[in-house]
């Protein structure tokens, strides 16, 4: 049995986001297209026989009981007398950016420990555990770029062109809870078919609200419009634009005015975690 592994925990983009309703339990009904990226955080797992669960690195001082990585590890069945793990996080995905960093970290933890602890959990079992941790965790466990509905848990894998993306991270933190509870959020967009997205009939229902609350997001969108259609991912704050090749994306990045910060990443259809673990797609 391998006792250590280092994995790229990928970021995601929402290529569009429609809020189609609100359930009685307060969760919002959504339609979105999750695009996985070949860029993200780095997680190193080293198992031990002490039974101890330990997290080090860029933890952002989040208490262990609230940290999604630790919650994911504790959600898995294990023989505590035998298996523990030390997890080290190297953080690159900005928090409050709409890139799914915490959800991706949780999913990477589930996938890695299922293999390292030899738990042999089925894809269905892992997805059920993921859904309890957060609405965006299942897409990272499933590990494939996908059309999503419901609260984000009903996934239809899609093979998308592997464009390059310039992503800008405005200097602000957007609260997902604040956006989804805001009285001005559009919550009644009619559902669309996948074909309608490819015909250009989509938007991000959160974008207008977030730009009104955070002018930095609007400024970044306006600058990106020089290179193509600029969009916000999730509830923000990050915004992005697609390019046909890496050179074009990096050329735009080189023109990014200070103090804006950004990065270039390639869209991928299969998660780097699944590729590294050589696991069947969920």
N, C-alpha and C positions, 0 to 999 in steps of 0.2 A: 504494500500500500504506500502510495506517495504521501509524504507528510508535510509538503509545502508547495505552494503555487502562487504566482503573481499574475493578476489579470487586469486588463483594461476594462473599467466599468464605464460603458459608453453613455454619452449624452444623446438626447433626442430633440427633434424639432416637430412641432405641430404645423404641417403644411397648410392646414386651415383648422378652424374651431367654431362649430356651431353649437349654441345652447338651445336645445329643442324643447325643454320643459324642466319641471322641478317635481321630484317625487315627494310623497308624504313625509318621508324620513329626512327631508332637507337636501338630499343629494340631487345634483343637477343631471339631467339627461343630455348627452353630448353626441355629436358626430365629429370625428377628427381623423386625420391621417398621420400616424406616427412614423416619422422618418428617423431611423437609427443613424448614428454617425460613427466614424472610426476614430473618435477623439473623446477623451473623458478623464475620469479619475483613475488612480492606480490602487489596487487593493492586493495586499500580500497576506496569505493565510498560512499559518504554521500550526499544525495540530500537536497536541501533547496529551499525556495520559494522566494529567492532574485533575481534569474535570473543570479547570478554570477557564472562563471566557474573559478575554482581555482585549481592549481596543486602544491603540496608540496612534500618534500622528496628528493630522489636521482635523481634530474632532470638533472644532469650533466651540469648545466648552459646553457642548450639549450634554446634559446629564445622561448617564448610561441607560436609565429606564425610558428615556424619551428618544434615544438615538436609534434610527431605523436599522442600522447595521446590527446593533446588539439585540434589538427586538426580533429581527429576522433569525439570528442565531438561536435565540431562546425559543422561537416558534417551532423549531425542528425537534423531532423526537431523537433522543440520544441516550446512551448509557453514560450518565454523568460521572460514574465511577471510573470510566475508561477514557472518555474523550473530552478534551478541552480544546481551545484554539486561541492563538494570539493573532490578532488582525491589525495590520498597519495600513492606514489610509493616507495617501498622497493626493491632496485635493487640488483640482484644476477647474472643475465646473463651478461657476459662480452660484451662490445661493440666492433664492428669490429671483431667478432669471428665467424660469419656464423651460429649463433644459432637462429637468427630471433627475438631478444629481442624487438626491437622497433616495428616490425610488430605485434608481439604477444600482446604487450601492446595496440596497436591501436585496434586490433580485440576484445580484452577483454573489452575495453571501449565501443565499439559499442554494444556488446552483453549485457553488464551490464546495460547500460543506456537505451537500448531498453526495458528492463524489468522494471528498476526502474522508468523511466519516462512514463511507460505504453504506448509506442508508437505503439505497435502491428505491427511493420514492418515485412514483410514476409522474409523468408530466401533469396529469390531472390533479394529483395530490399537491404538487408544487404550485400549480396555478391557484388552487383553493387557498393555500397558505398565503400566497402573494396577495390575493384579493382582500384578505383580512388586514394586511399591512398598509394598504393605500391604493387609490384608484389607478395610479400609473405604474404600480409594481408589476402587474401581469404582463404588460407589453415587453418588459425587459426579461422576464422569465420565459415568455414564449420565444423571444429572441429573433423576431423577424419583423421587418417593416410591415405595417399593417393598417388597414381601415378599422376604426374602432367605433362602437356604439354602446348604448347603455350608459353606464358611468365610466366607460373606458375599458370594460372587462370583456365585451363581446368583440372578438378580434377576427378579422379576415385577412390573412397574409396577402401582401401584394408585392410583386417585383417591380420596383421603380427604377427609372434611369438613375445611374449613380453619378448625379451631379456633384459639383463642388460648391461649398457654401462659405460665404463670408458672414460671420456672426459677430455682431457688436453687442457688448455688454454695457449698457448705460450705467452710470454711477448712481444707482438707486436700487432699493429693495422693494419689490412689489409683493404684497401679502395676498396670496391666493384666497384666503378666507375673506379678506376685505372686498376683493373683487366680486366673489360669488355671492356675497351678502348685500352688495350695493343695490340700492333701489333703482338706479339708472341702467343696470345691466339688462340687455335684451335677452329674454328667456323663451321666446316663442318662435324661433326660426323654424320654418318647415323643413323636415328631413329631405335630403337629396339622395340620389343614386350615385354610385361611384362614377358612372359616365359623366354626370353633371359636373363633378370636380374637374375632370380632364377637359371639359369644355369651358372651364373658367368661371363656373357659377358657385363661387365660395368666397368666404372671408373669415376673419377672426372676430367673433362677436364681442370679444373683450377689448379689442384694440382701441376703439374710440374712447371708451371709459378710461382705460389706463393712460392714454396720452393726455387726457384732460386732468388726471390726477398727478401725472409725472411728466412734465414738459421735456425732460431729458430723453424719454422714449420717442416723443414726437420729433425731436431734433435729430436723433439717430435715423429714424425712418426717412426724414426729409433728405438727409445726406445720401443714404443708400439708394434713393430713387434716381440718382445720377447714373446708376449702373444697371437698373432693371426694376422689376417689381419687388418692393420691400415689404416684408411682412413681420409681424410680431409672433413669437412662439408662445403657446399656452396663454397664461395670464401675464406674461412678461416677466422681467423687463427686457429680455434679449430680443433682438430683431435680426433678420437675415435676408440675404438675397442669393439666388442660385447663379452659378456660372457653368459653362460647358466644360471647362478644364481648370486644372490647378493654377496654371500660369495666370489666367485672367483673374482668378480670385485673389491670388497673392499680389498682383499688380494693383488691384483696388485696395487691398489692405495697406499697401505701402503709401497710399494717399490719405489714409485715415487721419483726420486732424486731431491734434491734442486738445483736450485730455481724453478723447474717446479711446477705448480699448477693444480689441477684437481678436479673432483667430479664424483660421481657415481649416475646414474639415471636409472630408468626403462622405457623401451619403452611401450607406451600405445596406444591403438587404438582409444579411445575416449578422447577428450580434457577434462582436469580437469574443465575447465570453463563450458562446457556443462553439465558435471556431477553435478557440484554444482548448476547450475541454473535450472537443471532438465528440460531442453528444448529439444524439438525434434531435432534430427540431421538434419543439413542443407543439 
